[in-house]
Amino acid sequence: MGIGPFNLSLAALAHPLAELDTAFYDRSPTFQWHPGLLIEDSTIQVPFLADLVTLADPASPWTFLNYLKTRERLFPFYFAERFHIRRTEYDAYCRWVAGNLPALHFGHRVDAVRWNPEHAVFEVDHTRLGGDGQEETHGRTRARNVVLGIGTEPHVPDPLKPLADAPGVPVVHAADYLHHRDTLLAAGHITVIGTGQSGAEIFLDLLRHRPAGRESIHWLGRTGAFAPMEYSKLGLEHFTPDYTRYFHGLAEPVRDQLVPAQWQLHKGIDTDTLAAIHDELYRRTLHGGWPDAVLTPGVRVRTAGRVAATRIELHLEHTQQHTRTRLTTDAVVLATGYRQRPLDQLLAGLDPYLCRDSSERPRVDARFRLALDPRITASGCHVYVQNAEIHTHGVGTPDLGLAAWRSATILNALTGTEPYPLPTRTAFTTFGLKPHPRPHTQPARHAAPTLVPLVDQR
């Protein structure tokens, strides 16, 4: 359920496995990967080797390099010497994969998942949507195993929700930036809120398209600095299977303390982007004067409201000085990140079978399976999650570099064999004093579980 990069990775790696029958559903009419943030020249923050399949199966026909080969672009890419590719190119690559996998079904909304004890299968209710988004047909399908990859949704801070929902007021989330770019550029004064990568890219894009001396941009955020992302080689080992296994083995209170403390591993700003911003600001001082741009970290928005129907007033507080002020602006871009979509509504039918932690979050085992009642798991049926387990697997959860490894782990568990042998060691760093047990494939206790095709059972 859901066809973002993570389930697209799963679909690509599952495609050659004849023992599996798979079907993937997404409510969008086509594959979409952050279309509002495909800003010109912006790059993904992982190397091109972190495509959908390479780190699990470099011989797969769905690698990024094979995509280039089919487009007769291997030599241009070779001479371009790009280790980090543009977002638009990564999006085009994913669309190529999505357009060639027959198991993908777009325009289908999954409404509910429940357990049928009589037949020992999961029942999945779904609705087929027309091109205009209207409901067309309803169906119920059955599957022994389900993988949830429903992704994240834009986060709008509470003080700004009334304005973001109001018509005619230019308060937009970064996820929709390109859709509103012309309106934002036409505004007299623009405020960007959020000091992460998206905020930096949007600020830079706006700055480059505003006249020198009349930029009229504020860039604000809660963090104490426009901080660079940790990108040292040993620092990046936090995005390895070794660290993921180590994190999963920690006690729940320790995990909960670690995640927010590690924000600079995945929420900082790429150093090249920071350099480009400084270069652009510096260039605008060459003929005297300073650009009309204000960059202030350590600021939170207390409240917000309209002024004279078309302008916006932000009530700000500096988190270190404990001083307050007001800022009147004509448009606001919320680069305030994303939050995991809640699973509760979708899994309401499984609630009696779900095992939860002390914070009422679903427990997830080392193989990315929800902890369910043994009456379900004893039958070889499981619910797997992708990018919904940061509380159990750590900061690497949303990282594209672990997509292929996680998909391979899921497929190895599903088949009860090892179609994708995985490395036993992936980092020079030894995390913790106790040696962590290396993964291994256990023989299936029952007949090898398979994915039953999700076809209408009407």
Sequence and secondary structure as in RCSB ss.txt:
>XXXX:A:sequence
MGIGPFNLSLAALAHPLAELDTAFYDRSPTFQWHPGLLIEDSTIQVPFLADLVTLADPASPWTFLNYLKTRERLF
PFYFAERFHIRRTEYDAYCRWVAGNLPALHFGHRVDAVRWNPEHAVFEVDHTRLGGDGQEETHGRTRARNVVLGI
GTEPHVPDPLKPLADAPGVPVVHAADYLHHRDTLLAAGHITVIGTGQSGAEIFLDLLRHRPAGRESIHWLGRTGA
FAPMEYSKLGLEHFTPDYTRYFHGLAEPVRDQLVPAQWQLHKGIDTDTLAAIHDELYRRTLHGGWPDAVLTPGVR
VRTAGRVAATRIELHLEHTQQHTRTRLTTDAVVLATGYRQRPLDQLLAGLDPYLCRDSSERPRVDARFRLALDPR
ITASGCHVYVQNAEIHTHGVGTPDLGLAAWRSATILNALTGTEPYPLPTRTAFTTFGLKPHPRPHTQPARHAAPT
LVPLVDQR
>XXXX:A:secstr
   SHHHHHHHHHHTT TT    EEESSSS  S GGG  TT B SS TTSSSSTTT TT TTSHHHHHHHTT HH
HHHHHT SS BHHHHHHHHHHHHTT TTEEESEEEEEEEEETTTTEEEEEEEEE TTS EEEEEEEEESEEEE  
 EEE   GGGHHHHHSTT  EEEGGGTGGGHHHHHHSSSEEEE  SHHHHHHHHHHHHTS TT   EEEE SSSS
  B    TTGGGGGSHHHHHHHHTS HHHHHHHHHHTHHHHSSB HHHHHHHHHHHHHTTTTSS  SEEEE SEE
EEEEEEETTTEEEEEEEETTT  EEEEEESEEEE   EEE  STTTTGGGGGGB B TTS B B TTSBB B HH
HHTTT EEEESS  HHHH TTTT GGGHHHHHHHHHHHHHTS SS   S   SS  SSS          SSS   
        
